[in-house]
Amino acid sequence: MSKILIRGAKVLGGEAHDVLIDGATIAEVGTGLSAEGAEVVDADGKVLLPGLVDLHTHLREPGREDSETVLTGTRAAASGGFTAVFAMANTFPVADTAGVVEQVYRLGQEHGYCDVQPIGAVTVGLEGRKLAELGAMHESAAGVTVFSDDGKCVDDAVIMRRALEYVKAFGGVVAQHAQEPRLTEGAQMNEGIVSAELGLGGWPAVAEESIIARDVLLAEHVGSRVHICHLSTAGSVEIVRWAKSRGIDVTAEVTPHHLLLTDELVRTYNPVFKVNPPLRTERDVLALREALADGTIDIVATDHAPHPHEDKDCEWAAAAMGMVGLETALSVVQETMVDTGLLTWAGVAERMSFKPAAIGGAKGHGRPVSAGEPANLTLVDTAYRGSVDPAGFASRSRNTPYEGRELPGRVTHTWLRGKATLVDGKLT
């Protein structure tokens, strides 16, 4: 592999430095660097970050290749600056055995646009009745450490306790989709003023908060790790903050769309805004931003949920829930957190690379931009502003809530172990 000299990049948003990549490794970081025969990338004014890590991605393969494949999903990831993604288990068949997680893992290796770490199901078939092969998936070639029934809640307290006990043996973590099913039967959007005015079934905040409260107490009782997926309410923030104050081993994520969008958008009846958990109120959005800034919420995760055109271009009640997010995540975080002064770029690196890699155990990712480290990097033109055009997405699906919206920032380059996967905004 050839040498690459990134010249004049603001490393983690700080002072400008040159970064020399030699093969799969960062060889040197400094000023005035030179390297004979190196490919030079002019990064003047741009921000250099460690490759982003997404702890919550839906790649749909196997079974729903009409929505996404490992290839198209990882191409979308590279376009968004990600060098590693964790693929959720709600595929067809469900990733509840060593065989399925190994299939997804090897597909990621073959395609090479980013590393793919499968997430194993907590229960067989996501049915919530019997624990899946947690140990076998961990011992497989995929080395699964994160388990989730995402899309469904592990609502049985005994099953959740047993899962927490099981993964504790090998340092794993259960990632909970916090949704009490009986409280959300027929729910279509956030329960509140807007749902009452529109006559749509309400999705109460307590449906999320009650599960989080139960699970942090179970994690404390067992002495295990629990991770809260796509936290979305101000009340959930307070529960997690309380749990951390008690020393409970809980982490939490927020999606970009919950940092920016509110339930007022549902007044359009455009199914692109239908998502699980639903878009909440402005008060919730502001609480989520504050919690991400102060560390109560640990990370940003996309919950990239691709759907084919026919599953979204229909009446609201019949539409699938979910939004694509890999290619717009960093721009939304820049708008909501960096441009508002709530986070520095170093803080973004912590929440979108270092910490998600640590939670999921993504080896070689979430590492400092320094000599001797793997060359997993992303370069961002933070001065750019442009309208979102899903026609240019690498993802197979187009269900973005940001179509036509102007967002800041653009990933120009992504490197995976020194190999360019994105150059000047174009996939290699």
N, C-alpha and C positions, 0 to 999 in steps of 0.2 A: 504494500500500500504506500502511496506517495505521501510526502509531507504536506501539511496545510498550515499556512501562517495567517491567523486571524489578526488583522492589524487595527489597533486603536479602539477596541471594544470596551465599553463600560461594564466591567465584570460585576455582576449583581447590582448594576446601577451606580457603581462607585466610580473611582478614577479609571481613566483609559489605560488599558494594558494591551500588549500583544500576547497572543496565545499560540504556541507552536504545538501542532499535533503531529506525532510521528507514529504511523501505524494506528494501533487501536488505543493509544495512550497519549495523554497530555505530557509533552516532553519538557516544556518550559513556559513560565508566565513571567513577563517583565516588560520593559520598555526598550525600544530600539532593537528588537530582535531581528535576526536575519537567518535565513536558511537556504543554502544553495539548492536550486531546483524545486523549491516549495511552491505550491499553488497559493497565491496571495488573495485573501478575501478582505476587501476594504470594509471595515466595520465602524468607520468614523460616526460617532453619535448614536450608534446602536447599543442595545443592552444584551450582554451575553449571560445566559442562565444555564444552570445544569439542565439536562434533558428532563422534561416534565414527566410526571408519573401519575397515571389515572387509576385510582383504586376501584373505579366503578364504571365499567364499560359493557355494553351489550353488543357482541359481535354476531349473534344469531346463528352462526354455524356450529354444529350441524342442525339442519331442519328448516330454517327459515332464510335460505340463501336469496330469496326474493327481496328481503329487507337489507341484508348485509352479509358479507363473508369475512373470514379472517383477513383475506387479502385486501378487500376494499376498506374494511375497518381500520387496518393498520396503516394503510395509505392515508386515510383521513387523520389518523393519529399523528403521523409524521408531518402532515400539513399544518397541524395545530401546535407543533413543537414537542410532541410526546415521544419519548424513547422507550417507554414501557407502559403497558396497560394490563389491568386485571379484568379478565373476561367472566362475566356473570354466568351462573349455572342454568338459567332458564332457557335451555335449548331443547331441541327435539331430536334424539332422546335427551333427557335431562342429564347434566354432568354430575351424576351421583355415583359413578364407578370409576375405577382407575383407568379403564379402557377409554372412556369418553374424554376425561381430562387430558390423557396422554395424546389423544387425537388432536385436540385443540392446541396443545402445547407444541406439537410437532409441526402443525400447520403454520404457527407463528414463526418457528425456526426456518421453515422452508421459504417463506415469503420475504423475511428480512427487513421489513420497514420499521418494525419496532419489536421489542421483546413482548411476548404474550404469556402472562401467568394466569392459568385457569383458576377460578374460584369454584370450590366444590359445593354441592348442595348439602344442606344440613340434614334434610330428610329425604327418604326415597320418593322420587317422583314429585318432590316439592309438596307432598300431600300432608305433611305435618304429623304423621302417625308413627313413623319408625325411623330411627337414625340411619343415615346413609353410611357408606363404607368410608368413614372419615380417616381411619388409620391407613387403609389401603391406598386412598388418594394421596395421603401425605407421603407414604413410602414409594409411590410411583415415580416414574421419570419426571413427572410434572412437579413433584415436591410441593403439593398444595399445603398452604398454611392458613388461608382465609376461606371460611365457609359461610354460605348465605343462601337462603331461600328467596332472595330478592324477587320482587313481584308478588310475593306472598309473605305474610308474617308467620314466624314460628310462634303461634298464639298459645300453644299448650305449655304451661309453666314447667311441667315435669320434663317434657322433651327438651325445652330450652335449658333447664338445669343440667340434664344429662349431657347435652352437647357441650356446654361450658366445662363440665368436668372432664369430658373426653379430650378436648383440644388442649386443655391445660397440661396434659402429659407430654406434649411435644411443642409447647409454646405457640400454639395456634390461636386464632381469634375467630369469634362468631360475629358476623356483620348482620345486624338485625334490620329488617324492613319493618319499621314500627307502625303498625296499622291494625288496631283491634277490629276484626272483621265484622262483628255484630254491630258495631257503631257506625260502619260505613256501608251498610247494605243499601244499594240504590243511590249511593252518593255520586254526584257529578262534578262538584266543585267545592271550594271552601265554604263552610257554613258561616253565614254572616249576612250583612245588609244586602250585598249584591245577590246572593243566592235567593234571599227572600223576595227581592224585587223581580228576579228573573223566573222564579218558580222552579228552580233546579234543585235537585236533592242535595242537601248540605253535608259536607265532610268536616265534622267537628275537630278542632284542635286537640281535644281530649283523647281522641282515638289514637293519636300519635303519642301524646304525653303520658298516657296511662301505661303503655307498653314500655316506654323508656324508663319510667319510674320503677316498674317491676323488674326490668332486666338489669338495671344498675344495682339493685338490691340483691338479685340472684348472683351477679358477678362478685359482689362483695362477700356474699355467703360462701361461694365456692372458692374464691381467691383466683379467679380467672379473668381473661380479657374479653370485653365486649366492645364492639364498634357500632355506632349508630349511623345507618345510611341516611342520606338526603334529609337531614334535620330541617324542619321548615317553619317552626312556630316560636314565638317569643317565650311561651311557657316551656317548651322543650329546652331552650337555652338555659333557663333558670334551673331546671332539673339537672342538666349536665354540669352546670357550674357548681351546684350543691354537691353532686356526686364527687367531683374532683376535689372539692374542699375536704371531703371525708377520706380522701386517699384511694377511692375506688378506681380500678384500672379501666377507665372508659375513654374512648376517643370518639370523635364525631366529625361528620363531613357536611358540607353545604354545596349545593349545585350552583353554577353560575346563574341559571335562570331564577332561582329563588333569591339571589342577591339583587336582581334588577326588576323583575316583572311582578305585577300584582293582579289580584282577582278582578280588578276593574276591566282588564282586557277581555274577560269572558263575555262582557256585554256585546262584543262583536259576533258571538256565537261561532267564531272561527275555531274549528277543532285543533288547529295547530297549537292552541294554548291549553289544551287538555292534557294533563300530566298527573302522575302519581308520585309523591303527594301533590295536591293541587297548589296552584298559585295562591298565595295568602295575601294579607293586607299590607298596606304601607308600613304600619307599625311593626309587623313581623319582619319585613324586609330590613328596616333600620336596625332592629334587634339582632338580626343575623349578621349584618355587616359589623356591628360593634363587637359581637362575640367572636367573629373571625379575626378581627383586629387584636383583641385582648387574649386570644389563645384558647378561649372556652371551646370554640369550634376549631379543631386541629387542622383540617385540610379542606381544599376544594376538590370535588370529584364531579365529573361531568354527568354521570348517569346517561351517557349517550345511548339513546333508545330509538334506533331507526325503524321506520315503518314504510311499507310500499304505499304508493299514491292512493290506491283504492281504500286503504284502511284509515286514511285521514281526510280524503275528499268526500265527505259524506255528512249526514246530520250529526249534531253534537252527541246525542245519546249513543249512537252506534259507533262512534269513532274510537280508535285505540288510544291509549294513554302513552305519552312519551314524546320526547324531542331529541333531535340530533344535537350534539354539543361539542365534539372534539375539535372542530375547526374554528370555533368562535370562543372557546372557553377563556383563553388568555386575554382576548380583547374585552370581554365582559368584565373580567377581574380588573383590568386596567381602568376601565370606566368607573366601576363601582368602588374600588378600593385604593388604587394608586392615584388616579386623577383627583380623587376626593381628599387625599392626604391621610387616609386611614392606614395604608401600608406603604412601605418602601419596596423597591424591587427585591431587596434582600429578604423582606418578609414574604413576598410572593414565592421566591425560591424555597423558603421554608415550608410554605403551605401547599405548594404544587409539585415539589420534588423531594426535598429532604425528608419531610415527615411522612408522606404517603409511602415512600420507599421503606422507611423504618417500620411502619405499621404492618405492611405486607411482606416485609423481608425480601425486597427486590434487590438481589445482589448486584453490585456494580452500578446501581442507580442511586440518585440522591446523594451524590458524592461532591466534595468541594471542587471548585475550578482551580486546581493546583497541580503542580508537576507530580507525575507518577500515578495520577488518577485516570480511570477510564474516560475516553473522549466521547462522552454522551453529553451533547451540548445543543442549545438552541439559541439562535440570534434573532433579536426582535427589533424592528424599526418602530420605535414607540411614537415617533412624530407623525406617522401615517394616519390618515383618516379616510374611510371609504365605506360605501354602502355594501351590505351583505347581499351577495348574489349566489343563491344555492345552485344555480346552473353550473357553477365552477367548482362545486364540492367534489372531493374524492370519494366521499361516502356514496353508497348505492342509493341512499334515501335522501329526501329533500325536505323533511318535516322540521324546518327551523322556524322558531318564532321571531327571528330577526330579519327576515327577508325585507330588503329595502331600507333597513335601519342603518344609520351611520354609526360605526363603532371605531374606536381608536386602535392603533397598533396592528402590526402584521408580522407574522413569522416569516423571515426570509430564508433562513438556513436551519437545517437540523442535521446533526451528525450522530450516528449510532456506532459506537466503538471506532470512531475515526472515519467511518464511511458515510459520505453525504447521502442522505435520503431526500433532502429538499435543498434546492439551490436557486436562489433568486425567486423564491416563491413557487417554484415548479418542482414536482416530484422527479427524481432521477429514475 
